[in-house]
C-alpha cells in the first residue's frame, strides 16, 4: 500500500468521523452533549485539514503519485 493510498484512507476516515460528530450534535437534545459533539467535530475538522495539507504535500513531492489519480 502506497503512502498516497494510506493518506487517502486516513483522510476519508477522518472526514467520516467529522460527519458523524456533526450529525450527533444536530440530533441530540442535550445541550451539554451538543456542545461536546460540536467541539469534537471542530477538532476533527482541524485534523482533516492537516491530513489534506500533508496529502497535497506528498503529491507535490512525489509526482509519480499524480499519475494514479
N, C-alpha and C positions, 0 to 999 in steps of 0.2 A: 504494500500500500504506500503510495507516494505521500509526501508532505502535503501536496495540494489536496489530495483526497481526504487526508486526515483533517486538514483545516476546514474543508467544505463540510465534512460531517460534524465537526465541533461547532461550526457556525450554525448549521441547521438545527442542531440540538439546543444550542443556546437561544436561538430565536423561538424555538418551540416552548422552552421554559418561560421566556419572557411573555409569550402569548398566553400561556396558561395562568401565570401570575396576574396578568391584566384581567383575564376573564374571571378569575376568582375574586378580584377586587370589585368587579362590576356585579357579581352575583350575590355577594354576602350582604346581609343587612346589619351585621355587627360593625359598628364604626371603627372600633379598635382593630379588628381583623382587616377591614377595608384599608385602613391606613398602613398596616403592616404589609399587606399584599402590594399596595401602590409603591411603597418604599423598596420592596424587594424587586418589583418589576423595573423600577428606575435603575437599581444597581445592576440588574441583569441586562438592561439596555446598554449600560456602560461597558459591560463585558462583551456584548455583541459588537459594539463599535470598535473595541480593542482588537477583537478577533478579525473583524473586517479589515482594519488597518494592517494587521500582520499579513493577512491573506493577500492584500494588494501589494505589500512589500515583496512577498515571495514571488508573485507574478512578475514584478519588475526585475527582481534579482535573478530569477531563473526563467529566461524567455522560453525555454522548451515547454514549460507548463502552459503557456498561452496556446500552444498548438492543440491541447486537449480540450479546449473549451468549444 
